[in-house]
């Protein structure tokens, strides 16, 4: 009984940490008008309050994942939460845009350790037959964050300044740190013999340069912006660094990313699906703008029209997590992809029917609850030894983030070419086609019986 209770507290601890990091993405939007009243910001720079958080989150993933394998989950989770808390303090007391961005960078870097370490802990502590439901609960965090984030922001901004949105992280971070020391296992899966600093630096610079260049593409002046000093050199630099990273990782005795992973068919398929998931998630940001153009509603009302997507995601994640435990990941992943492309096809068909819009949102939310939740992480946990659990969870997040970056840039180009409403409708149709193709890719995943045999082999080793 005591062991069950401790595991519940462990789940709550991991859930709260990931939720705190997710909230600091969703909570910022409502605060931007208030931030503009105290800090002078050029309108075109506002997006960097979001982007720089995601950028540094992307850079830190591989580092924290590898460190947790070497030094243990507990100490690295505590370090990640502490860095996040430091960034929250910097943001809270910033009265300058540069300082604000520095704080958001520190926050994003710290938050990059939450999800890969939490997912690896699930693999360390829970047996295979229970991992799906636990990862599903953690996957539901992002849907919950998008529901409660704007509400928390609205309440706090009604009584306090925007600084309070970030100060509230401090007591939560302290509770998580104290709880981590008490109940988080300090599992280590590697001995400290070599640390791939060259790999960490080159991979971080590769991702950072690519993200910075792509985020600076101006869809209204596409050709000119691609050749500009803010895009072209960074994209070229990222390509050069990509090949340098491959060379370094091949030579490293203990690489941050094992290229041998990609010989595994299952991991290759998961990487493709994860990248596609990122493409889908990037379109989510633009759906309110689409609703504004189609239904002629205010932006605030359009944001509330996303609630069917968000609620369906929050409900679907734990439900599909349990189904993975019962029926295996393959059938659940394929179901999620089909639900998603049906949802986007209905969204493409929306003309003036709000009912169809909401109905499409339910399908999209349920589909995303599979693709963004437990399914892909479950497969990765099964396919690698304990020594590589955190690293592969970090790799999965990188695939998704790259999809988000590429998707956001591609959508901007499509909208620039076809206009706002037609551009978004074409984007939804393109996503339908991509998802249909990905359905056939997912058919090559292992079935329930094959997964069971793999788990038995791992147990017998």
C-alpha positions as CSV (number, residue, x, y, z in Angstrom):
1,X,0.0,0.0,0.0
2,X,2.8,2.3,0.9
3,X,4.6,1.6,-2.4
4,X,1.4,2.4,-4.4
5,X,1.1,5.7,-2.4
6,X,4.7,6.6,-3.1
7,X,4.3,5.9,-6.9
8,X,1.2,8.2,-6.9
9,X,3.3,11.0,-5.3
10,X,6.0,10.3,-7.9
11,X,3.5,10.7,-10.8
12,X,2.2,13.9,-9.2
13,X,5.7,15.3,-8.9
14,X,6.6,14.5,-12.6
15,X,3.1,15.8,-13.7
16,X,3.5,19.1,-11.9
17,X,7.0,19.7,-13.2
18,X,6.0,19.1,-16.9
19,X,2.8,21.2,-16.3
20,X,4.9,24.1,-15.0
21,X,7.0,24.1,-18.1
22,X,4.0,23.8,-20.4
23,X,2.1,26.6,-18.6
24,X,4.9,29.0,-19.4
25,X,4.1,28.6,-23.1
26,X,0.4,29.1,-22.8
27,X,0.4,31.7,-20.1
28,X,2.4,34.3,-22.0
29,X,-0.1,35.1,-24.7
30,X,-2.6,36.9,-22.5
31,X,0.2,38.8,-20.8
32,X,1.7,40.4,-23.9
33,X,-0.5,43.5,-23.9
34,X,0.4,44.1,-20.2
35,X,4.1,43.5,-21.0
36,X,3.9,46.1,-23.8
37,X,2.7,48.7,-21.3
38,X,5.8,48.4,-19.2
39,X,8.4,47.4,-21.8
40,X,9.0,49.0,-25.2
41,X,8.8,46.2,-27.8
42,X,8.7,46.4,-31.6
43,X,5.6,44.5,-32.8
44,X,7.6,42.2,-35.1
45,X,9.7,41.2,-32.1
46,X,6.8,40.0,-29.9
47,X,7.0,36.5,-31.3
48,X,10.4,36.0,-29.8
49,X,8.9,35.9,-26.3
50,X,7.5,32.5,-27.4
51,X,10.2,31.5,-29.9
52,X,13.2,32.0,-27.7
53,X,11.7,29.7,-25.0
54,X,11.2,26.9,-27.5
55,X,14.6,27.5,-29.1
56,X,16.5,27.1,-25.8
57,X,14.2,24.2,-24.9
58,X,15.3,22.5,-28.1
59,X,19.0,23.2,-27.4
60,X,19.0,21.8,-23.9
61,X,17.1,18.5,-24.5
62,X,20.0,16.3,-25.5
63,X,22.2,17.7,-22.7
64,X,19.8,17.1,-19.9
65,X,18.8,13.7,-21.2
66,X,22.4,12.5,-21.3
67,X,23.3,14.0,-18.0
68,X,20.4,12.2,-16.3
69,X,21.7,8.9,-17.7
70,X,25.1,9.6,-16.3
71,X,24.4,11.4,-13.0
72,X,21.0,10.1,-12.2
73,X,17.4,11.3,-12.7
74,X,17.0,13.0,-9.3
75,X,19.9,15.4,-9.4
76,X,19.4,16.4,-13.0
77,X,15.6,16.9,-12.5
78,X,16.4,19.2,-9.5
79,X,19.0,21.1,-11.6
80,X,16.5,21.6,-14.4
81,X,13.8,22.9,-12.1
82,X,16.4,25.2,-10.4
83,X,17.5,26.7,-13.7
84,X,13.8,27.1,-14.7
85,X,13.2,28.9,-11.4
86,X,16.2,31.2,-11.9
87,X,14.8,32.1,-15.4
88,X,11.4,32.9,-13.8
89,X,13.1,35.2,-11.3
90,X,14.9,37.0,-14.1
91,X,11.7,37.4,-16.2
92,X,9.7,38.6,-13.1
93,X,12.1,41.4,-12.3
94,X,12.8,42.4,-15.9
95,X,12.0,45.9,-17.1
96,X,13.9,45.6,-20.3
97,X,13.2,43.5,-23.4
98,X,16.7,42.1,-23.6
99,X,16.6,41.0,-19.9
100,X,13.1,39.5,-20.5
101,X,14.5,37.4,-23.4
102,X,17.5,36.3,-21.4
103,X,15.1,35.1,-18.6
104,X,12.9,33.3,-21.1
105,X,16.0,31.7,-22.6
106,X,17.0,30.4,-19.1
107,X,13.4,29.2,-18.5
108,X,13.3,27.3,-21.8
109,X,16.7,25.7,-21.2
110,X,15.7,24.5,-17.7
111,X,12.3,23.2,-19.0
112,X,14.1,21.1,-21.6
113,X,15.0,18.7,-18.8
114,X,11.5,18.1,-17.6
115,X,9.9,15.8,-20.2
116,X,12.8,13.6,-21.2
117,X,13.8,12.9,-17.6
118,X,10.1,12.4,-16.5
119,X,9.6,9.9,-19.4
120,X,12.8,8.1,-18.5
121,X,11.7,7.8,-14.8
122,X,8.5,6.2,-16.0
123,X,10.6,3.6,-17.8
124,X,12.8,3.1,-14.8
125,X,10.0,2.7,-12.2
126,X,7.0,1.2,-13.9
127,X,6.6,-2.2,-15.6
128,X,5.9,-2.2,-19.4
129,X,2.2,-3.1,-18.9
130,X,1.7,0.2,-16.9
131,X,3.9,2.6,-18.8
132,X,1.2,3.6,-21.4
133,X,-1.3,4.9,-18.9
134,X,1.4,6.9,-16.9
135,X,2.9,8.4,-20.1
136,X,-0.7,9.2,-21.2
137,X,-1.3,11.2,-17.9
138,X,1.9,13.1,-18.5
139,X,1.0,13.7,-22.1
140,X,-2.3,15.2,-21.0
141,X,-0.4,18.0,-19.4
142,X,-0.1,20.0,-22.6
143,X,-3.9,19.9,-23.2
144,X,-4.5,20.9,-19.6
145,X,-1.9,23.7,-19.8
146,X,-3.7,25.3,-22.7
147,X,-7.0,25.1,-20.9
148,X,-6.0,26.6,-17.5
149,X,-3.1,28.8,-18.7
150,X,-5.2,31.7,-20.1
151,X,-7.6,31.4,-17.1
152,X,-4.7,31.6,-14.6
153,X,-3.3,34.5,-16.5
154,X,-6.6,36.3,-16.6
155,X,-7.2,36.0,-12.8
156,X,-3.7,37.1,-11.9
157,X,-3.6,40.0,-14.4
158,X,-6.9,41.2,-12.9
159,X,-5.3,41.7,-9.5
160,X,-1.6,41.9,-10.1
161,X,1.0,42.9,-12.7
162,X,2.3,40.6,-15.4
163,X,5.4,39.9,-13.3
164,X,3.2,37.7,-11.0
165,X,2.7,35.2,-13.8
166,X,6.3,34.2,-13.5
167,X,6.8,34.8,-9.7
168,X,4.2,32.1,-9.1
169,X,6.7,29.5,-10.5
170,X,9.1,30.0,-7.5
171,X,7.0,28.4,-4.7
172,X,6.0,25.6,-7.1
173,X,9.6,25.0,-8.1
174,X,10.6,24.9,-4.4
175,X,8.0,22.3,-3.7
176,X,9.1,20.2,-6.7
177,X,12.8,20.4,-5.6
178,X,12.0,19.3,-2.0
179,X,9.7,16.6,-3.3
180,X,12.4,15.4,-5.7
181,X,15.0,15.0,-3.0
182,X,12.5,12.9,-1.0
183,X,10.8,10.6,-3.5
184,X,12.5,10.8,-6.9
185,X,14.7,7.7,-7.5
186,X,18.3,8.7,-8.5
187,X,18.5,6.0,-11.2
188,X,21.8,6.0,-13.1
189,X,22.1,3.9,-16.3
190,X,25.7,4.9,-17.4
191,X,29.0,5.2,-15.7
192,X,30.8,8.5,-16.1
193,X,33.7,7.6,-18.4
194,X,33.3,10.1,-21.3
195,X,31.1,13.1,-21.9
196,X,30.4,14.1,-25.5
197,X,30.8,17.9,-25.1
198,X,31.7,18.3,-28.8
199,X,28.4,16.5,-29.7
200,X,26.4,18.6,-27.2
201,X,27.8,21.9,-28.6
202,X,27.5,21.1,-32.3
203,X,24.0,19.6,-32.0
204,X,22.9,22.5,-29.9
205,X,24.4,25.0,-32.4
206,X,22.9,23.1,-35.4
207,X,19.4,23.2,-33.9
208,X,19.7,26.7,-32.7
209,X,21.0,28.1,-36.0
210,X,18.3,26.3,-38.0
211,X,15.5,27.5,-35.7
212,X,16.8,31.1,-35.7
213,X,17.1,31.2,-39.5
214,X,13.7,29.6,-40.2
215,X,12.0,31.8,-37.6
216,X,13.2,34.9,-39.4
217,X,11.7,34.0,-42.8
218,X,9.3,36.8,-43.8
219,X,6.5,35.1,-45.8
220,X,5.5,38.4,-47.4
221,X,8.9,38.9,-48.9
222,X,10.0,35.3,-49.2
223,X,12.8,35.4,-51.7
224,X,14.4,38.5,-50.2
225,X,14.1,37.3,-46.6
226,X,15.6,33.9,-47.4
227,X,18.7,35.6,-48.8
228,X,18.9,38.1,-46.0
229,X,21.6,38.1,-43.3
230,X,19.1,36.9,-40.7
231,X,18.2,33.7,-42.6
232,X,20.6,32.5,-45.2
233,X,23.9,32.4,-43.2
234,X,22.2,30.6,-40.3
235,X,20.5,28.0,-42.5
236,X,23.8,27.3,-44.3
237,X,25.7,27.2,-41.0
238,X,23.2,24.7,-39.6
239,X,23.6,22.4,-42.6
240,X,27.4,22.5,-42.3
241,X,27.1,21.9,-38.5
242,X,24.8,19.0,-39.2
243,X,27.5,17.1,-41.1
244,X,30.1,18.0,-38.6
245,X,27.8,16.6,-35.8
246,X,27.4,13.3,-37.7
247,X,31.2,13.0,-38.0
248,X,31.7,13.8,-34.3
249,X,29.0,11.4,-33.2
250,X,30.4,8.6,-35.3
251,X,33.8,9.0,-33.6
252,X,32.7,9.6,-30.0
253,X,33.0,6.6,-27.7
254,X,29.8,7.6,-25.9
255,X,27.8,9.8,-28.3
256,X,25.0,12.1,-27.3
257,X,23.0,10.6,-30.2
258,X,23.8,7.1,-31.2
259,X,23.6,6.9,-35.0
260,X,23.2,3.2,-34.6
261,X,19.7,3.9,-33.3
262,X,18.6,4.7,-36.8
263,X,19.3,1.2,-37.9
264,X,16.3,0.2,-35.9
265,X,13.3,0.3,-38.2
266,X,10.9,1.1,-35.3
267,X,12.9,4.2,-34.3
268,X,13.1,5.4,-37.9
269,X,9.3,5.1,-38.2
270,X,8.7,6.9,-34.8
271,X,11.1,9.7,-35.9
272,X,9.0,10.2,-39.1
273,X,5.7,10.2,-37.2
274,X,7.2,12.6,-34.5
275,X,8.3,15.1,-37.2
276,X,4.8,14.9,-38.7
277,X,3.3,15.5,-35.3
278,X,5.4,18.7,-35.0
279,X,4.0,19.8,-38.4
280,X,0.4,19.2,-37.1
281,X,1.1,21.0,-33.8
282,X,2.5,24.1,-35.7
283,X,-0.9,24.5,-37.5
284,X,-2.7,24.5,-34.1
285,X,-1.3,28.0,-33.5
286,X,-3.0,29.4,-36.6
287,X,-6.4,27.9,-36.2
288,X,-7.8,30.9,-34.2
289,X,-6.7,33.2,-37.0
290,X,-8.5,31.0,-39.5
291,X,-11.6,31.1,-37.3
292,X,-11.4,34.9,-37.1
293,X,-11.4,35.1,-40.9
294,X,-14.1,32.5,-41.5
295,X,-16.6,33.4,-38.8
296,X,-15.7,37.1,-38.3
297,X,-15.2,36.9,-34.6
298,X,-12.9,38.7,-32.2
299,X,-9.5,37.0,-31.6
300,X,-10.4,36.3,-27.9
301,X,-13.6,34.5,-29.0
302,X,-11.6,32.6,-31.7
303,X,-9.2,31.3,-29.0
304,X,-12.1,30.0,-26.9
305,X,-13.3,28.2,-30.1
306,X,-10.3,25.9,-29.6
307,X,-11.7,24.4,-26.4
308,X,-13.0,21.2,-28.2
309,X,-9.5,20.5,-29.4
310,X,-7.9,21.2,-26.0
311,X,-10.5,19.3,-24.0
312,X,-10.4,16.3,-26.4
313,X,-6.6,16.2,-26.0
314,X,-6.7,16.3,-22.2
315,X,-9.3,13.5,-22.1
316,X,-7.9,11.4,-24.9
317,X,-4.3,11.2,-23.6
318,X,-4.9,9.1,-20.5
319,X,-7.6,7.0,-22.3
320,X,-5.4,6.1,-25.2
321,X,-2.5,5.5,-22.8
322,X,-4.5,2.7,-21.2
323,X,-5.5,1.3,-24.6
324,X,-1.8,1.0,-25.5
325,X,-1.3,-1.2,-22.4
326,X,-4.2,-3.4,-23.6
327,X,-3.9,-3.5,-27.4
328,X,-0.3,-2.4,-28.2
329,X,1.0,0.9,-29.6
330,X,0.5,0.1,-33.4
331,X,-3.3,0.1,-33.4
332,X,-3.5,3.2,-31.2
333,X,-1.0,5.2,-33.3
334,X,-2.8,4.3,-36.5
335,X,-6.1,5.3,-34.9
336,X,-4.6,8.6,-33.8
337,X,-3.3,9.4,-37.3
338,X,-6.7,8.6,-38.8
339,X,-8.6,10.7,-36.3
340,X,-6.2,13.6,-37.0
341,X,-6.5,13.5,-40.8
342,X,-10.4,13.2,-40.5
343,X,-10.3,16.3,-38.2
344,X,-8.2,18.3,-40.6
345,X,-10.3,17.2,-43.6
346,X,-13.5,18.4,-41.8
347,X,-11.6,21.7,-41.0
348,X,-10.7,22.1,-44.6
349,X,-14.4,21.7,-45.5
350,X,-15.6,24.4,-43.0
351,X,-17.3,27.2,-44.8
352,X,-19.6,28.9,-42.3
353,X,-20.7,26.0,-40.0
354,X,-19.4,26.5,-36.4
355,X,-20.8,23.0,-35.6
356,X,-18.5,21.5,-38.2
357,X,-15.6,23.6,-36.9
358,X,-16.2,22.3,-33.3
359,X,-16.7,18.7,-34.5
360,X,-13.4,18.8,-36.4
361,X,-11.8,20.0,-33.2
362,X,-12.8,16.9,-31.3
363,X,-11.2,14.7,-33.9
364,X,-8.0,16.7,-34.0
365,X,-7.8,16.8,-30.2
366,X,-8.3,13.1,-29.9
367,X,-5.7,12.4,-32.6
368,X,-3.2,14.8,-31.1
369,X,-3.7,13.1,-27.7
370,X,-2.2,10.0,-29.3
371,X,0.6,11.5,-31.3
372,X,1.6,14.1,-28.7
373,X,1.0,11.8,-25.7
374,X,2.2,8.4,-24.7
375,X,2.3,6.3,-27.9
376,X,5.6,7.4,-29.4
377,X,7.4,7.6,-26.0
378,X,6.1,4.1,-25.2
379,X,7.6,2.7,-28.3
380,X,11.0,4.4,-27.7
381,X,11.1,3.1,-24.1
382,X,10.6,-0.5,-25.4
383,X,13.2,-0.3,-28.2
384,X,16.3,0.9,-26.3
385,X,18.1,-0.4,-23.2
386,X,17.8,1.4,-19.9
387,X,21.1,3.1,-20.5
388,X,19.6,5.1,-23.4
389,X,16.1,5.9,-22.1
390,X,16.5,9.6,-21.4
391,X,18.6,10.2,-24.6
392,X,15.9,8.6,-26.9
393,X,13.2,10.6,-25.2
394,X,15.2,13.7,-25.9
395,X,15.6,12.7,-29.5
396,X,11.9,12.2,-29.8
397,X,11.2,15.8,-28.5
398,X,13.8,17.1,-31.0
399,X,12.0,15.4,-34.0
400,X,8.7,17.0,-32.8
401,X,10.3,20.4,-32.4
402,X,11.9,20.3,-35.8
403,X,8.5,19.6,-37.3
404,X,7.1,22.5,-35.4
405,X,9.8,24.9,-36.7
406,X,9.5,23.7,-40.3
407,X,5.7,23.6,-40.2
408,X,5.4,27.2,-38.9
409,X,7.7,28.5,-41.7
410,X,5.9,26.4,-44.4
411,X,2.4,27.6,-43.3
412,X,3.7,31.2,-43.5
413,X,4.7,30.6,-47.1
414,X,1.4,29.0,-48.1
415,X,-0.6,31.8,-46.5
416,X,1.5,34.4,-48.2
417,X,0.8,32.6,-51.6
418,X,-2.9,32.0,-51.3
419,X,-4.2,34.6,-48.8
420,X,-5.3,34.1,-45.2
421,X,-8.4,31.9,-45.3
422,X,-7.5,30.0,-48.5
423,X,-3.9,29.7,-47.3
424,X,-5.0,28.0,-44.1
425,X,-7.5,25.8,-45.9
426,X,-4.8,24.6,-48.3
427,X,-2.5,24.0,-45.3
428,X,-5.2,21.7,-43.8
429,X,-5.5,19.8,-47.0
430,X,-1.8,19.4,-47.4
431,X,-1.7,18.0,-43.8
432,X,-4.5,15.5,-44.7
433,X,-2.4,14.2,-47.6
434,X,0.7,13.9,-45.4
435,X,-1.2,12.1,-42.7
436,X,-2.7,9.6,-45.1
437,X,0.9,8.8,-46.3
438,X,2.0,8.5,-42.6
439,X,-0.8,6.0,-42.0
440,X,0.8,3.6,-44.4
441,X,4.2,4.2,-42.7
442,X,2.7,3.4,-39.3
443,X,1.4,0.1,-40.7
444,X,5.0,-1.1,-40.5
445,X,5.2,-0.7,-36.7
446,X,5.3,-3.8,-34.5
447,X,2.0,-5.3,-33.4
448,X,1.0,-6.2,-29.8
449,X,2.5,-9.8,-30.0
450,X,5.8,-8.5,-31.4
451,X,6.1,-5.9,-28.7
452,X,5.4,-8.6,-26.1
453,X,8.2,-10.7,-27.5
454,X,10.6,-7.8,-27.4
455,X,9.8,-7.0,-23.8
456,X,10.3,-10.7,-22.9
457,X,13.7,-10.6,-24.6
458,X,14.7,-7.5,-22.7
459,X,13.6,-9.0,-19.4
460,X,15.7,-12.2,-20.1
461,X,18.8,-10.3,-20.9
